[in-house]
């Protein structure tokens, strides 16, 4: 099992204790493009195809609702072993 798959499984099994950096790593390696906020916003946007995910950076840990959105967006996006 790859490190990326392990990270995905850990996040999926415990969405309440996830750091922004972990979600960012997972989304970028899955091929999502990152758009940084402008004008002082802390919400980062990740886009791939028709999928759009927004994650706030200021929250530690990231709230479970945002983590669940990321998990849903990543379904079928990670390469299989």
N, C-alpha and C positions, 0 to 999 in steps of 0.2 A: 504494500500500500504506500503510495507516495505521500510526501509530507503535506502536499496540498490537500489530498483527500482526507488525511488525518485531521488537519485543521478544520476542514468542512464538517466532518463528523463530530468533532468536539464542539464546534459552534452550534451545530444542529441539536445536539443532545443537551446543551446548557446555554440557552440564549440570554440568560440573565447576567452572565459574567464575561462579556466580550468587549475588548478594547477597540477603538477606532482603527488603530494600526493593523489589527488582525483582519478586520473587514476589508480595509483598503487593499491589503496584500492579496486576499482571496479574490476580490473583484478584478483587480488589475491582471492577475495571472489567468483569470478566466476570459480575458479579452475585452473587458469593459474599458471605455475611455473615460478619463476623469476630467471633470470641469471644475476648476476651483472657483470659489465664490468671489464676487466683487463687491465693492462698496461696504465692506465690513461684515458680510454675512458669514456664518460659520457652517452653513449647510453645503456639503459637497455633493455633486451630482455625477452619477455614473450611467453611461449609455452604451448599449450594444444592440444593434438592430432596432427593434421596436420596444425594447425593454428600457425603462428609466427607473433608477433607484436614487433616492436622496437620503443622505446620512449626515446628521449633525456631528461636528467634531468636538464641541465643547462638553458634551455629556460623557462622564466617566463613571461606570461603564456605559456603553451605548444602550439605550432603552430597548427592551425586548421587542417592541413593535417594529422598530427599524431593522433589527436583526432578522425577524421573521420575513420582512419584505425582501431582504437580501437572499435568504434561503430560498424563497419562492422564485426569485429571479434567476438563481443559479441552478435550478433543477434542469438537468439535461445539458448544462453548459460545461461541466468539468470533464476532462478527457478520461476515458475508461482505461483501466490497466489491462 
